[in-house]
Amino acid sequence: MKDNPFENGLKQLKHAAGIMKVEAEVVTRLSAPQRTIQFMIPVRMDSGEMRLFEGYRVQYDNHRGPYKGGIRYHQDVSLDEVKALAFWMALKCSVVDIPMGGGKGGVIVDPRTLSKGELERLSRGYVHMAADFLGTDKDVPAPDVNTNGEIMDWMVDEYAKVTGKKELAVFTGKTIAGGGSAGRDKATAQGGFYVFEEALKVVGLQDKPKNEITVAIQGYGNVGGWMARIVHAGGYRVVAVSDAKGGVYAAEGLVIPQVDACMKEQGTVSECKCTKDTCAHGEGKISNKELLELPVDVLIPAAIENQITKENVENIHAKLVVELANGPTTPEADAELFKRGVPVVPDILANAGGVTVSYFEWLQNKQGEKWTEAEVDAKLEPMMRAAFRETLARSKKYTTDLRTGADILAIERLAEVL
Ligand code: NAD
């Protein structure tokens, strides 16, 4: 039977709470969402037929600020999944210390089966059903799996129609033209990069020449692609990248701008062994399995969940794992890596740059400001580095892994306001 993600979230809460010895009441308060909204969205299909799609908005906790979290469109969305994701958003916002709470939304739909018009009507329908519960200082959604800036722009427009109020700050992750923030596209990777640099110190790699620090990145989408660009531009040696079709490896290091050009041409990075001198298509190919098992300094899973598992953990040779994807390491593999002294920077810390820049977008919209990308980065960097150091301090104090350290930090901050 498939694991219930919400039950896993609750186990994580109880584990951290037991170690830090927080008051039982805090666990009670955090063991269920404050509010769960469930609705059916009527959508007129292009064929003229009327269909109903089931949607959710889970408002987990708002003691630190308005609920914050994406809206996911996927055929496998379930209420338990949305509850778990909302719980993790509450922890994530707390770890990076932004004044926002945890929320999440979802619709059970395979968006590949919808025309653009149907997608727009579904998105507007979602807002229609949830509008009473959303608001700049109430609940601020964002994109998640299969939703994007254009969908957020439709949602802002629909929210204005339903409420009579044009409020840009009620959704984040909008297009730049629609009021989005500079730097949002790369924000998750940019934040992950600051954390990656802090984590190198934990494994004693801070003095190794950067071009000798080897990095493998799984996933070349929004997060993995940007991470490859930023790590490469930072002078580190990216020896392998991959996407759903497979990966490519070059011991001497890949030249990422060339990989980008090749990816544009081929539609996948798995054909692109682009090094200093050549871009040898089809050479150096490796599977995703092989990429994960490379003897690199740093492994960065940035694709999907459950990639480092009890089946492959003994073949993981990296000295450090930085989780840019959500949930790439299973609990069994996590425990094994901790035993072996391989730090895993947990997702709620490593990929929190995205929600942090969403918070910056919200602030800019509220204040009628527009920050440059350099301004965004300059504000993001100290927040991410501080979150890492605070997490590390908790993991040392309680002799736990970084994941539990991050959970403890988040719960400590929540406990102050509950
Ligand atoms: P994306 O859809 O843009 O990219 C996903 C990448 O993973 C693609 O390159 C795809 O080919 C690859 N991939 C898919 N299936 C794969 C498989 N079986 N093996 C190897 N690679 C595979 O998604 P994204 O926005 O880059 O998100 C990646 C991860 O980061 C997800 O776990 C997401 O939840 C998490 N995340 C994203 C953000 C964000 O700002 N986009 C923020 C926080 C967390």
Boltz pocket constraint, residues with backbone or C-beta under 6 A from the ligand:
constraints:
  - pocket:
      binder: B
      contacts: [[A, 184], [A, 185], [A, 188], [A, 218], [A, 219], [A, 220], [A, 221], [A, 222], [A, 223], [A, 224], [A, 242], [A, 243], [A, 244], [A, 245], [A, 288], [A, 302], [A, 303], [A, 304], [A, 305], [A, 324], [A, 325], [A, 326], [A, 327], [A, 351], [A, 352], [A, 354]]
      max_distance: 6.0
